[in-house]
């Protein structure tokens, strides 16, 4: 038995369970809308929909997709023992869908003038995973 000790005294990192099917479908080029329809709990599919909408200049649509992915991710985090704060490491690939949705939500919020939401989501991303914040920009 291995005992992991958090030397900072905070909550342990949360690692979401792997959902390889939606990730593999997206990697194979399946349309994110088709993946979201088949796997509606996949934050990664919603994050990709948010990214595509943002790239088209559809910030409100991006916001809606990102918010869906964010809330689906919060549900998954809570089911995994997350108590509302603590690390959600980017290095654990199944966490990336939630982190990408959170980043997309911040970006879309800023684009539509929701400054408070932008600041809250940006800080939440930094607090959850400094690596994600740096990687996603």
N, C-alpha and C positions, 0 to 999 in steps of 0.2 A: 504494500500500500504506500502510495506517495502522498505526502501532505504538502499542499501548496499554501504558502503564507503570503498574504499581501502586506508588504512591509510598510506601506503608507497608511494602513488601517482602514482603507476604503473598501467598497464592495468588490467582489471578484469580477473579472471580465465576464461578459455574457457572450456565449457562443450559440448562435442560432443553429438549429438542426439543418442538415444539408437537404436541399430539394433539387436534385440533379436534373430532373425532367425539364422544368422550364428553362434552366440555364443552358442545357444541351440544345433544346429547340431554338432558342435565341441565337446560340452560336452557329447553328446550321442555317440561319437566315430566315427562320419562320417569322412572320410579321408579329411584332409585339402585341398588337390587338388580338390576334389569334391565340397567342400564348396567354394573355390576360383573361380571355374568355374561357380557356380550358383550365387555367390555374389562377383563379381570381385572388388568391391569397399571396401570390408572388410579387413581392415588392420590386424585384428586378424587372419584371415585365412592365409594371406601372412606371418605374423610373425611366425605362427606355421610351415608353410612350411620351413621357414628359419631355425627355431630351429631343425627340423628333418634333414635337409640337413647338418647343422653344426655338429650334433651328428654323422652323417655318415662319417664325414671328408671331405665333399664336400663344402669347403669354398667359392669357386667362385659361385656355385649354391646358397648357403645361401645368399651371397651378393646380387645376382640378386633378389631373393625372398624378402629379407629385403628392398631393394631399392624400389621395387614395392609397398610394404606395407607402406613404409615411404611416398612416393609420393601420394598414395591414401589418407593417413592420412592428409598430408598437404592440399590437396584439400578440405577435409572435414572440417579441422580447418578454412580455409579461408571462406568457406560457412557459418561457425558458427560465423564469425565476428573477428577472430584472425587476427592481423595485423603484424605478423612476429616475435612477442616476447610476453612474458608474461606467466603466469602459465597455465599449462595443468595438472590439478591434477590427480594423480594416484587414489585417493580416489573415483573419478567418474568413475565407471566401463567402460562406453563406450569409455573413453580415453585410456584404457589399450592397445588396439590393436595398436594404433599409437605409444605409448611409448615402447611397446615390439618390434615393427618393428625398431624403432630408436636404441634401445639397440642392436638388432640383426645386424643392419647395422654397428654399431661401432665395434662389436665383429668380424664380418666377414672382415671388412676393416683392422683391426689389423692383422688378420690371413693371409691376402694376401699382407701385407706390405704397405698398404695405411695409413701411419702414420698421415698425415694431416687430412684425412677424419675421422680416428679413434678419433683424438683429438677434431675435430669440433663436431662430433656426441656425444661424451662423455660429452662435455661441454653443448651442446644443451639439452641433457637429464637431466643433473643436474640443468640447468636453468629452464627447463620446469616443472620438478617435482623431488625435492630432495628425496621424498619418493620412486619414481620409481627407481631412480639411486641406492638407498640403497637396495631396494627389489630385483632388478634384478642383482645387483652385478656388 
